[in-house]
Amino acid sequence: MRSRVYQRGATGVNANMTPMIDVVFLLIIFFMLVSQIQRARLVDLTLPEIADAKTDEPARESVVVINVVPQDREGAPYRLGTLDFDNDRAGLDGLVRQLVRERERDPQSIVIVRADRTETYERVHPVLQAVSDAGLTRVQLLTLTEDSER
């Protein structure tokens, strides 16, 4: 009697593509989510332009960006990352609490306030007050220089 394990002849090799397809789909989903998160951090604004910048761009790991959303756009007037805050006492208190968390995480954080060039100081001042109330002391107002890109 012959063994069935050692049969003579050509053997077939089958490649299972399912794991590779799963990995590709997971990578696609990951990159789609990352691009959405990055887009939520910055609001499309027309920043004021200056001729001579006096500060350098800060290190990326210690930056907190607050956007003053223009009045003609839907949503809350202030955005920190993906979080929106209203221009009322509850919204500004929430902004202060979030900034305190950022300060506790890194006391040397630099706060960058981005506002459209058409915004009035009355809309920017509550953000600066919230930064002060949170105990953060390093604040920059973001502008464009003549040779910078948006």
N, C-alpha and C positions, 0 to 999 in steps of 0.2 A: 504494500500500500504506500502511495506517495503522499508526502506532506503538502498540504495546501499553502503553507506559508511560503515556501520557496518554489514558486511557479516560474517557469521560464517564459521569456518573452519581454516585450516592451512594457514599461510601466508608465502611467500617466501622472503628470504633476498638475495639480489644480491650484491656482492662486485665488485666495479669498480676498476680494476687493472691498468687502463691507467695512472693515475697520478703517481703511484708508479714506473711504468716502465719508465715514462718520467724523474723522478728524478734520477733513476739509470743511465740512459743514460747521463744525464747532469753531474753526478759525474764522470763517466768514461771519458767524454770529458775533464772535468776540470783537472783530474789527468794526462791525456796524455799531455795536454798543459803545466802544471807545470813541468813535467819531461823534456820536450823539452827545456823550458826556463833555467832550472838548468843545463842541459847538455851544452847549448850554452855558459854559463858563464865561464866554465873551459875547456881548451884545453888539450888533453891528451899529457903530456910532460914527459920526463925523467929528473927530476930535479937533480941538483948537490947535493951530499951528504956531510954533515959535521959531525964531531964527537961530537962537543960540541956546542949546540945552546946557544946564548947569549940573545935572546929575547923570550918573551912569545907570544902566539897567541893572536892577538887583538880581541876586542869585535866585534861581527859580524855586528852590526847595523851601524858602522862607517867605513866600509871597502870598498875600491874601488880596484878591481882586474884588472890588465892589463896583458894580455897574449902576449908574443912574440911568434908568430906562426912560427914553423920551416920552412925553405925555401923549403923543399921538399913537403910541403902540399899546396893544392890549396887555393886561397883566399888571402886576405890582410895580411900583416905581423904583424899587431897589432890588438888586440881585447879587447874591454872594454865592458863587459856584452855581449849584442847581436850585438853591433856596431863594424864594421870593419873599419880600417884606413890604408891607403897606406903609404908607406915610401917616399912620396914626400911632397913638401911644403903644398899643399892643404890638404892632409891627416893628416899631423902633426898639421896644424892649426885647423882642425876639432877636433883632439884629445885634443888640448889645450882648445878649447871652451867647450867641454864636461867636461873636468876636472874643468874648472872654474865654470860650473853649479853645479858640485858635491861639490866644495868648498863653494859656496853660500848656498847650502842646509845644509852642516855641515862643518864649518871651521876646526874642529878637525879630519877630515877624515884621515885615514891611507891608503896610497896607497901601494898595494902589487904588485910587478912586478914579474911575473912568466916567466922564460925562460928555454928552454931546456939546458942541460949541454953541448951540442955541439955548442951552439950559441956563436958567437964572440961578443966582446964588441961593435963593430961598429953597431951591430943590436940592442943592448940594450941601448946604449947611447941616441938615439933620444927620447926614452920613458922617460928617466930620465930628459932630457932637457925639454920635454913637461910638465912634472910634476913641474919642477922648474918655467917654464914660466907661469904656471897656479897659482902659489903662494902657492902651497901645500908644506909643509915642513916635513911631517912625511912620510917617504918612507922606505919600507922594501923589500929586495930581498928574495924571497921565495926559500928555500932549504929544503932538506930532512935530518933529522938526521938518524943515524943508526937504531934507534928503532922506527921510525915513519912509518905510512902507507901512501900510496898515496891517 
